[in-house]
Amino acid sequence: MPDQSTERYVVKVQGHQEFTFDANTFNPDWIAIDEHHFHLRDGMSSWNIQVTHFDPAARTLQVVVSGQPFQVSIATPLDRLIQELGFSTQVVHKAKELRAPMPGTVLEVFVQPGQEIREGDKLLILEAMKMENVLKAPGDGVVKGIEVKTGSAVSKNEVLIVLE
């Protein structure tokens, strides 16, 4: 296990301005004024900082320093290793079509051709075995065509909506 005092962190400000530090090179004094306001002092420099948004999972903050807003992200040594190994690449699932998972009747269609959709958006309601099933977008895309109408009886695996 590496010594935590020598672990290096990468901080990006506004998505491009980047600096690296460890506990030996940057060890400021923090004074919490309240839950969202801090006074930071490092050597002869000091700053009043307001945290306006914090996402611990993404390690991002939106802060205001001396009246100027900044977007800040912090990468730990583990984050950097994951990036270097190529495991952080996000895969966006783009489906080409939505098919009926079972035979049934289309009760309602929520989208129209040309509409942009995101993964999880409601596309239509399919009634099967007296149950209403909300079919959601399997990935991001644009509705290219709707192959069914409200009241249509459909078979299993029948194409309901074409996506691009």
C-alpha positions as CSV (number, residue, x, y, z in Angstrom):
1,M,0.0,0.0,0.0
2,P,1.5,3.3,-1.0
3,D,2.2,6.0,1.6
4,Q,-0.8,8.3,1.5
5,S,1.4,11.4,1.9
6,T,3.1,10.6,-1.5
7,E,-0.1,9.7,-3.4
8,R,-0.6,12.2,-6.2
9,Y,-3.9,13.8,-7.0
10,V,-4.9,15.5,-10.3
11,V,-7.2,18.5,-10.1
12,K,-8.9,19.9,-13.2
13,V,-10.4,23.3,-13.1
14,Q,-12.9,24.3,-15.8
15,G,-12.2,21.0,-17.6
16,H,-8.7,21.9,-18.9
17,Q,-6.5,23.8,-16.4
18,E,-4.8,20.9,-14.5
19,F,-2.5,20.6,-11.6
20,T,-1.1,17.7,-9.6
21,F,-0.4,17.7,-5.9
22,D,0.3,15.5,-2.9
23,A,0.2,16.0,0.8
24,N,3.9,17.0,0.8
25,T,3.6,19.8,-1.8
26,F,0.1,21.1,-0.9
27,N,-1.1,20.8,2.6
28,P,-3.4,23.8,3.2
29,D,-5.3,24.9,6.3
30,W,-9.0,24.6,5.9
31,I,-11.4,26.5,8.2
32,A,-15.1,25.5,7.8
33,I,-17.3,28.6,8.2
34,D,-20.5,26.6,7.6
35,E,-21.5,23.6,5.5
36,H,-20.9,25.4,2.2
37,H,-18.3,28.1,3.0
38,F,-14.6,27.6,3.7
39,H,-11.5,29.6,4.2
40,L,-8.4,28.1,2.7
41,R,-5.0,29.2,3.6
42,D,-1.7,27.9,2.1
43,G,1.4,29.8,3.0
44,M,0.9,33.5,2.3
45,S,-2.2,33.0,0.2
46,S,-5.8,32.6,1.4
47,W,-9.1,32.3,-0.3
48,N,-12.8,32.3,0.7
49,I,-14.5,29.4,-1.1
50,Q,-18.2,28.6,-1.4
51,V,-19.2,25.1,-2.6
52,T,-22.4,25.4,-4.6
53,H,-22.6,21.8,-5.7
54,F,-20.7,18.6,-4.8
55,D,-21.0,15.2,-6.4
56,P,-18.9,12.8,-4.4
57,A,-19.4,9.8,-6.7
58,A,-18.1,11.8,-9.7
59,R,-15.6,13.7,-7.5
60,T,-16.7,17.1,-9.0
61,L,-17.5,20.4,-7.3
62,Q,-18.8,23.7,-8.4
63,V,-17.2,26.4,-6.3
64,V,-17.1,30.2,-6.2
65,V,-13.7,31.7,-5.3
66,S,-13.5,35.5,-4.9
67,G,-16.8,35.8,-6.8
68,Q,-15.6,33.7,-9.8
69,P,-17.4,30.3,-10.4
70,F,-15.3,27.2,-11.2
71,Q,-16.0,23.6,-12.1
72,V,-13.5,21.4,-10.3
73,S,-12.8,17.6,-10.7
74,I,-10.4,15.6,-8.6
75,A,-8.8,12.3,-9.8
76,T,-7.3,10.0,-7.2
77,P,-4.4,7.7,-7.9
78,L,-6.9,4.9,-8.5
79,D,-8.9,7.0,-10.9
80,R,-5.8,7.7,-12.9
81,L,-4.8,4.0,-13.0
82,I,-8.3,3.0,-14.2
83,Q,-8.0,5.7,-16.9
84,E,-4.5,4.5,-18.0
85,L,-5.8,0.9,-18.2
86,G,-8.7,2.0,-20.4
87,F,-11.4,0.8,-18.0
88,S,-13.1,4.2,-17.7
89,T,-14.3,4.4,-21.3
90,Q,-18.0,4.7,-21.3
91,V,-20.0,2.7,-23.7
92,V,-23.2,4.3,-25.0
93,H,-25.8,1.8,-26.1
94,K,-27.5,2.9,-29.3
95,A,-30.4,0.6,-30.1
96,K,-31.7,0.3,-33.7
97,E,-35.2,-0.7,-32.8
98,L,-37.6,-1.5,-30.0
99,R,-39.2,-5.0,-30.4
100,A,-42.2,-6.4,-28.5
101,P,-41.0,-8.6,-25.6
102,M,-44.3,-10.5,-25.8
103,P,-47.5,-10.6,-27.7
104,G,-50.0,-7.9,-26.8
105,T,-51.9,-4.8,-27.7
106,V,-50.4,-1.3,-28.0
107,L,-52.3,1.0,-25.6
108,E,-50.4,4.2,-26.0
109,V,-47.4,5.6,-27.9
110,F,-45.4,8.4,-26.1
111,V,-43.0,9.4,-28.9
112,Q,-43.1,10.6,-32.5
113,P,-40.7,10.4,-35.5
114,G,-37.7,12.8,-35.2
115,Q,-37.9,12.9,-31.4
116,E,-34.7,12.6,-29.4
117,I,-34.8,10.0,-26.7
118,R,-32.6,9.0,-23.8
119,E,-32.0,5.6,-22.2
120,G,-35.0,4.9,-19.9
121,D,-37.5,7.3,-21.6
122,K,-41.0,5.9,-21.8
123,L,-41.8,4.9,-25.4
124,L,-45.1,3.0,-25.3
125,I,-47.4,0.9,-23.2
126,L,-48.0,-2.7,-24.3
127,E,-50.9,-4.6,-22.7
128,A,-50.1,-8.3,-22.3
129,M,-52.0,-10.8,-20.2
130,K,-54.1,-8.0,-18.7
131,M,-51.0,-6.2,-17.5
132,E,-49.8,-2.8,-18.7
133,N,-46.1,-2.9,-19.5
134,V,-44.2,0.4,-20.1
135,L,-41.5,-0.2,-22.7
136,K,-38.6,2.2,-22.2
137,A,-35.8,3.3,-24.5
138,P,-32.9,0.8,-24.3
139,G,-30.4,3.5,-25.2
140,D,-30.0,7.0,-26.5
141,G,-31.1,7.9,-30.1
142,V,-33.7,9.5,-32.3
143,V,-37.1,8.0,-33.3
144,K,-36.9,7.2,-37.0
145,G,-40.3,5.6,-37.3
146,I,-43.2,4.1,-35.5
147,E,-44.3,0.8,-36.9
148,V,-47.5,0.4,-34.8
149,K,-50.6,2.4,-33.8
150,T,-52.6,2.6,-30.7
151,G,-54.8,-0.5,-30.5
152,S,-52.5,-2.6,-32.7
153,A,-52.1,-6.3,-31.8
154,V,-48.4,-7.2,-32.0
155,S,-46.5,-10.5,-31.9
156,K,-43.5,-11.3,-29.9
157,N,-40.3,-9.8,-31.4
158,E,-42.3,-7.6,-33.8
159,V,-40.6,-4.2,-34.4
160,L,-42.5,-1.5,-32.7
161,I,-40.3,1.6,-33.1
162,V,-37.3,2.1,-35.3
163,L,-34.4,4.2,-33.9
164,E,-31.3,5.8,-35.3
